[in-house]
Amino acid sequence: MRILVATDAWHPQVNGVVRTLTKLADAAKGLDVEFAFLTPQSFRTFAMPSYRDVRLAMPRPARIAGLIEEARPDSIHIATEGPIGLMVRRYCRQRKLPFTTSFHTRFPEYVRARVPVPGSLIWRALRRFHAPSRAVMAATPALARELTDRGFDNVVLWPRGVDTGLFHPRAIDLCLPAPVFLSVGRVAVEKNLEAFLDLDLPGTKVIVGDGPARASLEQAYPDAIFLGEKHGEALAEIYAAADVFVFPSKTDTFGLVLLEALASGLPVAAFPVRGPRDVIGVAPVGALDHDLRSACFAALDICRQDCVAFAANYTWEASARVFIDSIQAVGAVLPGRTSAEQPRRVA
């Protein structure tokens, strides 16, 4: 089976969408499923207003059609609602081809953090975008329920995973005053990092990541350590060396960094909102409190081994199986394939 994924988010961007799609493709190889990607790398791009590190594609219909036909996919999945996603949606609609979509980002909250646009208008546009999809994939049961309540049809659950071969406990010393409170992710207004940086905490606050708010936050909070983007072993070692993972965002639909932290043996401190609440639930691996400072102190007493055991339940292979099974279950396979070309169902 060959699945073409259309996405406006791709390398060199560093975010949950890119990591999810990359890990999904890697895990699917063991299931005899191949992923191809239609990304901004095939088009001219321009910098996104207010977020110049993110570049948006300028796709042309003919180019989109050529790339899809060249890929010869068995199924098409649209991962984002940007220019590429819109053009691929148009291609499928014009040819009456089935497709699936996924809901990764809470755009209404992200947009409203930058521009005074009514959230109801954005939700209306998102409903329209996803309406023809055979399956709208959501990361958590709570998000799936919210989308259904907001009028989205055909919502299905698609859980995420974590690479426990990379993220695991190890003896690392950052040579910083303890305890070390760590936050990892995009350094942007929607991540609510000031709520963490404003806290009166002992030890050291460390921020890993880059983004449009980094320069201003570094200037405003000179006592915090900003390490910039980190990947692979370098990132895994920082997780393992910290004492508490602080997740101040109130807008994330999931937060892959939560699983990376837990797999590293790092307890979580966060607000009791969707994202951390959906991932952690009632498991004794995080402290969720409207008082983030209290959550940080409570997290210091959480057993690190409990965090590791919790994260072990999330694998990318299981995530890939659910993704592929969902495509097959809703019949989102392109017509015109012979029986030999039809994908086998992943057991």
Secondary structure, 3 states (H helix, E strand, C coil): CEEEEECCCCCCCCCHHHHHHHHHHHHHHHHCCEEEEECHHHCCEEEECCEEEEEEECCCHHHHHHHHHHHCCCEEEECCCCHHHHHHHHHHHHCCCCCEEECCCCHHHHHHCCCCCCHHHHHHHHHHHHCCCCCEEECCHHHHHHHHHCCCCCEEECCCCCCCCCCCCCCCCCCCCCCEEEEECCCCHHHCHHHHHCCCCCCEEEEECCCCCHHHHHHHCCCCEEEECCCHHHHHHHHHHCCEEEECCCCCCCCHHHHHHHHCCCCEEECCCCCHHHHHCCCCCEEECCCHHHHHHHHCCCCHHHHHHHHCCCCHHHHHHHHHHHHHHCCCCCCCCCHHHCCCCCC
